[in-house]
Amino acid sequence: MTKIEKIVLSYSGGLDTSIILKWLQETYGCEVVTFTADLGQGEELEPARAKAEMSGVKDIRIVDLREEFVRDFVFPMLRANALYEGQYLLGSSIARPLIAKHLVGIAREVGADAVAHGATGKGNDQIRFELAVNALDPSIRVIAPWRQWTIRSRMQLLEYAEKHRILVPSDKRGEAPFSIDANLLHTSTEGKILENPAEVAPDHVYQRTVDPIDAPDAPEIITIRFERGDPISVNGKAVTPAALLTKLNGLGGRHGVGRLDLVENRFIGMKSRGIYETPGGTILLAAHRGIESITLDRAAAHLKDEIMPRYAELIYNGFWFAPEREMLQALIDHSQAFVSGEVTLRLYKGSASVISRASPCSLYSADLVTFEESAIAFDHHDAEGFIRLNRLRLRSLAARNGR
Ligand code: ARG
């Protein structure tokens, strides 16, 4: 083992990373700096400071990354209408490159030669962290305790904690908790009973959305304004990116919007089942598609939809800082120049439906499409020729195939 002088640990203050902190200090005998990112996970972060202090950490970093997260990661991804495997809004995937970026930044600042994370050896997150760190600074080593230590189960983890006098919350002694990852975009829940995809998820796994059955009987109408592809206001009130997503999470959660029960294909090779809650993100996806529907040219919109699965897969697989993701991003961003205007949606019992849209940059022409007499010159005979040319090959085929 090569000597390591200083490590920056991505630290939540929870049981796993508390144990990792101790293990790093013991195994490497060096200073560990803790970094706790506030991504809007809805947890108190000050306890993390107290716990790190108790473990003898001298340099404790707790950084509010909510605005950067939404502005520089969530919104660019939403411009693409990104969904992995048709359904997943990538709430965990998109947070990892941001955390990695700050791990690297702090490591450089404090002169650390390694960073460490608490992601396990079976998941996607280890890949995302490590590809991002390597893309940003290949000179920094990555330590992944879950792949290195001899602890193989939750029971052994608890034994290690007891032995080292690490406080184990009483509710963690009995039943193991779900594996939860939360931030401003989503809450993801995996493990335990959810590992059997044939089992219906119990209601208590849901944390930030009500069951659509219990949602208010009265629909709620909201408006979202977009400027060049990004949402800038809700119900006429201009707010910062993080405040906007927070607001929509509240509205969506109350109406049961954004629940997803999904079996997905992990990059590492296995299928996994998870429960996702993405209330604000689900509203924004519908709204963004709504404003694009009147402001994007057909071919531009279709091209975006063609590259979208590729772009989503790059984010899912951890290639945020790869040139191909940046190239696709440039294409997507370019397409958004006129994606401005206002969308009205109805939130009702689990759904977020666009009910109207308007834009000063609209390509929609009522005059052109109208069933009534139109002022715009549209020669119906042109349509006849259009069909005649397009049918040519179909007629040849039908003749040969003897339909
Ligand atoms: N499967 C999701 C993804 O790879 C979520 C992973 C993190 N979630 C968790 N509960 N640990 O993006």
Residues whose N, C-alpha, C, O or C-beta is under 5 A from the ligand:
A	BS01	LIG	S92 S93 N124 S179 I180 D181 S188 T189 E190
